[in-house]
Amino acid sequence: MKALVYHGPGNKAWEDVPDAVVQDPTDVVVRVDTTTICGTDLHILQGDVAAVTDGRILGHEAVGTVTAIGDAVKGFAVGDRVLVPAITKCGRCEYCQRGIPSHCQTVGGIGWIFGHLIDGTQAELVRVPYADTSLYLVPDSVTNEQAIFLADSLPTGYEVGVLAGNVRPGDTVAVVGAGAVGLSAILTTGLWGASKVIAVDSNKFRLEKALEFGATDAVEVGPGTVADVIALTDGLGVDVSIEAVGYPETLLTAASLVRPGGTIANIGVHGTPVELPMQDMWIQNVTMTMGLVDTVSIPTLLKMVGSGRIPAEKMGTHTFTFDQMDEAYDVFKNAAANSALKVIITP
């Protein structure tokens, strides 16, 4: 089979590798019909993730068709159309039982294993461990192009942003960073009845998209960013401030927008330390949350997408084939210049 293989920082290749096969009784093999690229893949290619070693197949998101099943698999059959999420879970360990499969002990202490600890989904075939507790059947009402964004970005924006931020009916919400994950948060705030959703970004294209995705207001980053957002909330600040970039300055901006008693929900992946002004924050009764997605919201999101409540297909702005993998990475890496959100990659 063909797959995108990591060969060290800055080095990847679409090349021939041995076919994925069932190795354990709980495995299935899925033919990948649709995949995409995540910002984490770019971090790997920069050499930021030491656990990813030479020879690893990249990718952790896929929609495909089951082609083989292990003897212990009961919930899936050959021919099923399935969503392969970013998180794999055994369903039995302490963290899976607590609803935090992102730290599944059985698969290595972290649920994100595809393209990380085992071979991933940017390939013609992928082996999926613990299939019965990890895979999701895709209903006929949901297309591959919609379902692919439920593998990671939509659950991340919803779980780590909206749910962790405790968005409630009537709340005002700011989303700092209107990339794919920030837009996912914007797209799902409406499920909890936010009255005002303010998108904050430096890119005009992303701000335009934010308004299409349900933001009520868009604020372009500049000297008056904080004052502009505060002015939209009658001078009070927002109830929930969601950070979806991962830079110290964006987290500090998010923190400065929240009102007393509010919540800062950090989605961004931070690679450097952040110094927070605790001398100012402690007295504000502010809650701050952060974390890795668990993908436990996928069944809910599948229903919402299938009913038309969440137009997940809006996330995809560019389409490529497997043999255009390098071009897909170039476009996604330079998303702002290419007016790109997420790319859709198919055979």
C-alpha positions in Angstrom: 0.0 0.0 0.0 1.0 3.7 -0.2 1.4 5.9 2.8 2.9 9.2 4.0 5.9 8.2 6.0 7.9 10.5 8.4 11.6 10.4 8.0 12.8 13.0 10.5 12.2 16.7 10.8 11.2 18.3 7.5 11.3 15.0 5.7 8.2 13.0 4.6 7.4 10.8 1.6 4.4 9.2 -0.1 5.8 5.7 -0.6 5.2 2.0 -0.7 5.0 0.2 2.7 3.6 -3.2 3.8 -0.1 -3.4 3.9 -1.8 -2.8 7.2 -3.1 -6.1 8.7 -5.0 -7.4 11.7 -2.4 -8.0 14.5 -4.6 -8.5 17.6 -8.1 -9.9 18.0 -9.6 -6.5 18.7 -8.2 -4.9 15.5 -9.9 -4.0 12.3 -8.3 -2.8 9.1 -9.9 0.2 7.4 -9.5 1.3 3.8 -9.1 5.0 4.0 -11.6 6.8 1.8 -11.1 10.3 3.3 -8.4 11.8 5.5 -7.1 15.3 6.4 -4.2 17.1 7.9 -4.0 18.5 11.4 -1.8 21.2 12.9 -0.2 18.5 15.0 1.1 16.9 11.8 3.0 20.1 11.1 4.4 20.1 14.6 5.6 16.5 14.0 7.3 17.6 10.8 9.1 20.4 12.7 10.5 17.7 15.0 8.4 18.9 18.0 7.1 15.4 18.9 10.0 13.2 20.0 7.9 10.1 20.2 7.3 10.1 16.5 10.3 8.2 15.0 11.6 7.6 11.5 9.3 5.3 9.5 6.1 6.3 11.2 3.0 6.7 9.0 1.5 10.1 9.7 -2.1 11.1 10.3 -4.8 10.6 12.9 -8.1 11.2 11.2 -10.0 9.1 8.7 -13.3 7.9 7.3 -13.2 4.6 5.5 -14.5 1.1 4.9 -13.8 -1.9 7.1 -11.9 -4.6 5.0 -10.8 -7.0 7.8 -11.8 -7.7 11.4 -10.1 -9.5 14.3 -11.8 -12.5 16.0 -12.8 -10.5 19.0 -14.5 -7.7 17.1 -18.3 -7.8 17.6 -19.6 -4.4 16.7 -18.3 -4.0 13.1 -18.3 -6.0 9.9 -16.5 -6.0 6.6 -18.0 -3.3 4.5 -19.1 -0.9 7.3 -18.4 2.8 6.7 -16.7 4.1 9.8 -15.1 7.1 11.4 -11.6 6.6 12.8 -11.2 9.3 15.5 -8.0 10.8 16.8 -8.4 9.1 20.1 -8.2 5.3 20.6 -9.7 3.8 23.8 -9.7 0.4 25.4 -12.9 1.2 27.3 -11.7 -0.6 30.4 -8.9 1.3 32.1 -9.5 3.8 34.9 -9.3 6.8 32.6 -11.6 5.3 29.9 -14.1 4.5 32.7 -13.9 8.1 34.0 -14.7 9.4 30.5 -11.1 10.6 29.8 -9.9 8.2 27.1 -7.4 10.8 26.0 -5.3 9.2 28.7 -6.1 5.5 28.1 -3.6 3.5 30.0 -3.9 0.4 27.8 -2.8 2.0 24.6 0.2 3.8 26.2 -1.1 6.4 28.6 -2.4 8.7 25.8 -5.3 8.1 23.5 -3.7 9.8 20.6 -1.7 7.0 19.1 -2.3 7.2 15.3 0.6 8.9 13.6 2.2 9.1 17.0 2.8 5.8 18.7 1.5 3.6 15.9 1.1 4.0 12.1 -1.5 6.5 11.1 -4.3 7.3 8.7 -2.6 9.2 5.8 -2.4 5.9 4.0 -4.5 3.6 1.8 -5.1 1.3 4.8 -4.9 1.7 8.5 -5.0 -0.8 11.4 -7.3 0.3 14.2 -6.8 -1.3 17.6 -9.7 -1.7 20.1 -12.1 -1.2 17.2 -15.3 -2.0 19.2 -14.7 0.9 21.6 -13.0 3.3 19.3 -14.7 3.3 15.9 -18.0 4.9 15.0 -20.4 3.8 12.3 -21.2 6.7 9.9 -24.9 7.1 9.3 -26.2 7.4 5.7 -27.2 11.0 6.5 -23.6 12.1 7.0 -21.1 12.3 4.1 -17.5 11.4 4.3 -16.7 15.1 3.7 -18.7 16.0 6.8 -17.6 13.1 9.0 -13.9 13.6 8.6 -14.0 16.8 10.7 -15.6 14.9 13.5 -12.4 12.9 13.9 -10.6 15.7 15.7 -11.2 19.4 15.1 -15.0 19.6 15.8 -14.9 17.5 19.0 -11.8 19.5 20.1 -13.6 22.9 19.6 -16.7 21.5 21.3 -15.3 19.5 24.2 -12.2 21.6 25.1 -13.8 24.9 24.2 -17.6 25.0 24.6 -18.1 22.2 27.1 -15.1 22.8 29.3 -15.8 26.5 29.1 -19.3 25.8 30.5 -21.1 27.9 27.9 -24.7 28.4 28.9 -27.8 30.0 27.3 -27.4 33.8 27.1 -23.6 33.7 27.6 -21.3 36.0 25.7 -18.3 34.1 24.3 -15.0 35.3 22.7 -13.0 32.9 20.5 -9.4 34.0 20.1 -8.1 32.4 16.9 -10.5 31.5 14.1 -8.5 28.7 12.6 -10.1 25.2 12.2 -10.4 24.5 15.9 -11.6 28.0 16.8 -14.2 27.8 14.1 -15.3 24.5 15.4 -15.9 26.1 18.8 -17.8 28.9 17.1 -19.9 26.4 15.1 -20.9 24.6 18.3 -21.5 27.4 20.7 -25.0 27.7 19.4 -25.8 24.3 20.7 -25.7 25.8 24.2 -27.5 29.1 23.3 -24.7 31.6 23.5 -26.2 35.1 22.8 -23.1 36.7 21.5 -20.0 35.0 19.9 -17.1 37.3 19.2 -14.3 36.0 16.9 -10.9 37.5 17.3 -8.2 37.0 14.7 -5.6 38.8 12.6 -6.7 37.3 9.3 -9.6 38.8 7.4 -10.5 35.6 5.6 -10.8 33.7 8.8 -12.9 36.4 10.4 -15.3 36.3 7.4 -15.5 32.6 7.8 -16.2 33.0 11.5 -19.3 35.1 10.7 -20.4 32.4 8.3 -20.0 29.8 11.0 -22.2 31.7 13.5 -20.1 34.4 15.1 -22.2 37.5 15.8 -19.1 39.8 15.8 -15.6 39.8 14.3 -12.7 41.8 15.8 -9.5 42.1 13.9 -6.4 42.0 16.0 -4.8 45.4 16.6 -3.9 47.9 19.4 -7.5 48.1 20.5 -8.4 44.4 20.5 -9.3 44.1 24.1 -11.1 47.4 24.3 -13.1 46.5 21.2 -14.2 43.2 22.6 -15.0 44.7 26.1 -17.1 47.4 24.3 -19.2 44.6 22.7 -20.1 43.3 26.2 -21.3 46.5 27.8 -18.0 47.0 29.4 -18.2 43.7 31.4 -16.1 41.3 29.5 -17.2 37.9 28.2 -18.6 35.0 30.2 -16.4 32.5 28.4 -13.1 33.3 26.6 -11.8 30.5 24.4 -8.1 30.4 23.3 -7.6 28.5 20.1 -4.1 29.4 18.9 -1.4 28.2 21.4 0.8 31.3 21.8 1.6 33.1 25.1 0.2 36.4 23.7 -3.1 34.8 22.6 -3.7 33.2 25.9 -3.0 36.5 27.7 -5.4 38.2 25.3 -8.1 35.5 26.1 -7.5 36.0 29.8 -7.9 39.8 29.5 -11.3 39.4 27.9 -13.1 37.4 30.6 -15.3 39.0 33.3 -15.2 38.2 37.0 -16.7 34.7 37.5 -16.1 33.8 33.9 -14.1 30.9 32.3 -11.0 30.8 30.2 -11.0 27.6 28.1 -7.6 27.0 26.6 -7.7 24.8 23.4 -4.4 25.9 21.9 -1.4 23.5 22.0 1.3 25.5 23.8 5.0 24.8 23.1 6.5 27.4 25.3 5.9 28.6 28.9 3.2 31.2 29.5 3.5 33.7 32.4 0.0 34.6 33.6 -0.7 37.7 35.7 -2.0 35.8 38.7 -1.6 38.9 40.8 -4.6 40.3 38.9 -6.5 37.1 38.1 -6.8 35.5 41.5 -9.3 38.0 42.8 -11.5 37.8 39.7 -12.9 34.3 40.6 -11.9 33.1 37.1 -11.9 29.5 36.1 -9.3 28.2 33.6 -9.5 24.9 31.8 -7.3 23.1 29.3 -6.8 19.6 27.9 -6.6 17.1 25.1 -9.8 16.1 23.3 -11.5 12.9 24.4 -13.8 12.6 21.3 -16.6 11.3 23.6 -18.9 13.9 21.9 -18.8 12.2 18.5 -22.2 10.4 18.8 -23.8 13.7 19.6 -22.0 15.6 16.9 -22.9 12.9 14.3 -26.6 13.4 15.1 -26.2 17.2 14.9 -24.4 16.9 11.5 -26.9 14.3 10.2 -29.8 16.6 11.1 -28.2 19.6 9.4 -27.8 21.4 12.7 -24.0 21.5 12.3 -22.8 22.2 8.7 -19.5 20.4 9.2 -18.7 20.4 5.5 -18.0 24.2 5.7 -14.6 23.2 7.3 -13.3 21.9 4.1 -11.9 24.5 1.7 -9.5 22.5 -0.5 -9.7 19.0 -2.0 -6.7 16.8 -3.0 -6.0 13.2 -4.0 -3.5 10.9 -2.3 -0.9 11.5 -5.0 -1.2 15.3 -4.2 -0.3 14.8 -0.6 2.7 17.1 -0.8 0.6 19.9 -2.4 -2.0 19.4 0.3 0.6 19.9 3.0 2.0 23.0 1.3 -1.5 24.5 1.2 -2.4 23.7 4.8 1.0 24.8 6.1 0.4 28.2 4.4 -3.3 28.3 5.3 -3.5 32.1 5.6 -1.9 32.8 2.2 -4.1 30.1 0.6 -7.4 31.0 2.3 -7.5 27.5 3.6 -9.2 26.0 6.7 -9.0 22.2 6.4 -8.1 20.1 3.4 -10.0 17.0 2.3 -7.8 14.2 0.9 -9.2 11.2 -1.0 -7.9 8.4 -3.1 
